[in-house]
Each structure stands twice: as C-alpha cells, then as structure tokens.
Amino acid sequence: MSSKTDEALGYEQARDELIDVVRRLEAGGTTLEESLALWERGEELAKLCRRWLEGARARLDAALAEEEEQADRGEAEAAE
C-alpha cells in the first residue's frame, strides 16, 4: 500500500489490518521474503496507529485546557 492509501485508513482499519498481520506472522508458514514484507507492513501500520492516537490525545488535551480556561475565567468573573 502506498503512503497516500495509508493516510486514508482510519484508526480502526489500520488496527484491524495490524492485528491480521500479527496473526499471519505468528501462524508462520510464510517464506522469509513474505515474513519480511509482513513485518514492514506491520511497522507502517503501527506508526499510523500511533499517529492517530497522538492526534486524539492532542485534541483531548486541547479540549481539557480550553475547558479549564473557561472555568478559570468564570471564577475570576464571579470574584469581581
């Protein structure tokens, strides 16, 4: 798969494909070349999943920070 195709994968799709890659590697029965290709694909998928999770964490942190700012402003206005 190309990088552009990978970017179109959602987190769940990438995770599910990664699970499939791991199962195939654990099952064995593949040639060395096939195993290496699966390993490389797994690494790509793991990075993609990590980017999705980091992005989600950043969005959550931003939302929590905004909520905290609003609460602080509300307390300051109430004290005036």
Secondary structure, 3 states (H helix, E strand, C coil): CCHHHHHHCCHHHHHHHHHHHHHHHHHCCCCHHHHHHHHHHHHHHHHHHHHHHHHHHHHHHHHHHHHHHHHHHHHHHHHC
